[in-house]
Amino acid sequence: MITTHVLDTARGTAAVGVTVILEMRQASAWSPISRGTTDATGRLMTLTESLPIAPGIYRLTFDIGTYHRNLGITVPFFPEVKIAFSVRDTTEHYHVPLLLSPYGYSTYRGA
């Protein structure tokens, strides 16, 4: 299972309505697998809900430009955030949170 959680550290709230795309690397190209939008708590738990996960390299792309424009930031510094990570053990839960602000972001492997 691959999930995410987006928190807006500048506002101290969940980042609601952020579009997220999940892709898997196939040779040198990325193939889209799934997409979704963060809920009222900033979580997206359904990206791989009905999909088998194989070992490999995955990437989450977060559309934070639209999120920031919706908050009144007319020219966001970061239009998107891309986070690539490896899945080795398909029985594990891979939770990849994103902490964001208008001029920075960070991530980590969550539990």
QUICORZI-V862401 format. One record per residue. N is the residue number from 1. RES is the residue in one letter. PSI is psi in whole degrees, 0 to 359 (NA if undefined). OMEGA is omega in whole degrees, -180 to 180 (999 if undefined). D_CENTER is the distance of its C-alpha to the mean C-alpha in whole Angstrom. Layout:
# QUICORZI-V862401
N&RES&PSI&OMEGA&D_CENTER + N&RES&PSI&OMEGA&D_CENTER
This chain:
# QUICORZI-V862401
1&M&136&176&13 + 2&I&124&-180&10 + 3&T&168&178&8 + 4&T&168&180&6 + 5&H&127&-178&7 + 6&V&124&179&7 + 7&L&135&178&11 + 8&D&100&-175&13 + 9&T&336&178&15 + 10&A&327&-179&18 + 11&R&345&-179&18 + 12&G&33&-178&18 + 13&T&171&172&16 + 14&A&147&176&13 + 15&A&100&-176&11 + 16&V&138&174&12 + 17&G&20&178&12 + 18&V&125&176&8 + 19&T&135&-179&8 + 20&V&133&177&5 + 21&I&132&176&7 + 22&L&129&179&8 + 23&E&159&173&11 + 24&M&140&178&13 + 25&R&129&176&16 + 26&Q&105&-174&19 + 27&A&245&-178&22 + 28&S&8&-178&21 + 29&A&157&177&19 + 30&W&134&179&15 + 31&S&123&177&16 + 32&P&139&180&13 + 33&I&317&-172&13 + 34&S&164&175&11 + 35&R&159&179&9 + 36&G&184&-178&9 + 37&T&140&-180&9 + 38&T&144&-177&9 + 39&D&193&-177&12 + 40&A&343&177&15 + 41&T&7&-179&14 + 42&G&8&-177&10 + 43&R&153&172&9 + 44&L&104&-173&8 + 45&M&357&-170&11 + 46&T&10&-177&12 + 47&L&322&-178&10 + 48&T&22&-175&13 + 49&E&316&-178&15 + 50&S&21&-178&18 + 51&L&140&171&17 + 52&P&140&179&19 + 53&I&131&178&17 + 54&A&155&173&18 + 55&P&145&179&19 + 56&G&192&180&17 + 57&I&127&-178&14 + 58&Y&162&178&11 + 59&R&135&172&8 + 60&L&130&176&5 + 61&T&122&-178&6 + 62&F&126&177&5 + 63&D&81&-178&9 + 64&I&346&175&10 + 65&G&312&178&13 + 66&T&319&178&14 + 67&Y&312&-179&13 + 68&H&322&177&15 + 69&R&322&177&18 + 70&N&340&177&18 + 71&L&2&177&19 + 72&G&5&176&22 + 73&I&103&-170&20 + 74&T&329&179&22 + 75&V&84&-179&21 + 76&P&141&178&17 + 77&F&315&178&18 + 78&F&111&178&14 + 79&P&332&179&13 + 80&E&162&175&10 + 81&V&131&177&8 + 82&K&127&180&8 + 83&I&116&177&7 + 84&A&143&-179&10 + 85&F&159&-178&11 + 86&S&138&172&14 + 87&V&118&179&15 + 88&R&309&-178&19 + 89&D&108&-175&20 + 90&T&355&176&19 + 91&T&350&-179&20 + 92&E&160&175&18 + 93&H&124&179&15 + 94&Y&105&180&12 + 95&H&120&-174&10 + 96&V&92&179&7 + 97&P&156&175&7 + 98&L&125&174&7 + 99&L&125&-174&10 + 100&L&158&172&11 + 101&S&172&-178&14 + 102&P&334&-176&16 + 103&Y&21&178&17 + 104&G&163&175&15 + 105&Y&161&174&12 + 106&S&164&-179&11 + 107&T&169&179&10 + 108&Y&168&173&11 + 109&R&116&-180&12 + 110&G&184&-180&12 + 111&A&NA&999&15
